[in-house]
Amino acid sequence: MNTKLQSKGHFHFIGIGGIGMSAIAIALIKKGYSVSGSDLVKNKETQTLKELGAIIFDSQMKNNIDLVISKFQNQKINFVISSAIQEKNEELSYCKKNNFLIKHRSEILEMIMKSYISLSIAGSHGKTSTSTFLSTLLELCTHNSSSITGGIIPIYKSNAHIENTKFLVTEIDESDGTIINYNSDIGIINNIDFDHCDHYSDINAVLSSFKKFASNSKKLLINFDCKITRDNFNSNNQWSNKKINNIAYSIIPNVINKNNTIGEYYENGNFIDTLTIPVPGLHNLSNVTAAVAASRMIGVSFKEIKKNIKSLELPKKRFEFRGELNRRIIYDDYAHHPNEIKATISLARLFIEDKNKNNNNKQNGRLVAIFQPHRFTRVKEFINEFVRELAKADVIYLTTIFGAGEKNTDNINSRLIADLIYKKNKNIQYFKDNYEIKNKFFELTKENDFIVNMGAGDCHNLWSILNNNNIRND
């Protein structure tokens, strides 16, 4: 397959509205290429692309392909897909039938990376947060960095920021095995966990993909605190939040609260200074440490890092405060793997503990977890782990599994999880969707409740549903 970007090329994205696909499409437009795409869902990303000049179809029919070919007949046309696009998709089927040039999005991202010194973040958890922290630091410290990620970076208010810069931060997806397609100047591995059971058979298969990514990277930066990365990768560039000796970059926490984390920063075992990081949570401290370490690897001065670290913010949907309704606080989080739920609930407890200390009414708040499971294969593989972590909330509300295009061949459903949670925590209920939760919201919740709405599907529309119409507080 030809991997060279054409000097006069057009790119048509099938499923352009996805957070990863739209970022690459935006990057191509900023680099001077013409872009079109189709998606059944209208969102902020498709609107942004329209404003940038992309042609957007709100259907996915073969007629779209004919229109693109007729309009750009003097150009080489690349039809771009992600692994989420199914074979039965009418546009994709038509392209295959006519032997049109089809590329996976990973090929396009890899070609863009060739124009920069690339810093690529991979890992089972925390990729988007780490990409956001690193993008922010490099933007503020160097003013010479671009970014293509799978989340909205606050400093850019976008998932893509492309200029004629020296550095490029990219988020690398391992879910479909295409992680092996990338060649990075600095490859960063946050952690490795078994996930994406629809593609990988076991942890060894996951590990194999990461090893290929590592071998394709000129330099490798790994998380020493993750046992799998520690045991399987050799690199002089490691970070840790637990160990100082024989570690290149360490931040050892002294204070962790809902507002920030204060830690001692070390390089190669030598104390450098104390850092105040405006992002709470141990898992986020690891992500920040990775961003600091990567910045130091490309020569950013520690003085600049310390000055600008105060500007770090989490990306959208990563423990994002949505608002308050009648003294009920609501946060959104992307957690959809048991270990991510564990970290999110732990972080929520920090907030509740602080809130309870300052509660003059002496009425302690409850942790209410609303969770939309994501993918039938993931639920089947980790059902006991989901039960264990979700049961740690005070109250749990489950909604229907978001299949993400998977077929439910094993008749998996959220009621199975709810029944098992009930054995550990009786405060569990199942609801079809967020609209059912909305109708009983004030029956299900109390004043001072801390509500965390978790998942990777369409669950993050809860806040807009709650605010779309006046909900009764009888």
Order of alpha helices (4+ residues) and beta strands (2+ residues): beta-alpha-beta-alpha-beta-alpha-beta-alpha-beta-alpha-beta-alpha-beta-beta-beta-beta-alpha-beta-alpha-beta-beta-beta-beta-alpha-alpha-beta-beta-alpha-beta-alpha-beta-alpha-beta-alpha-alpha-beta-alpha
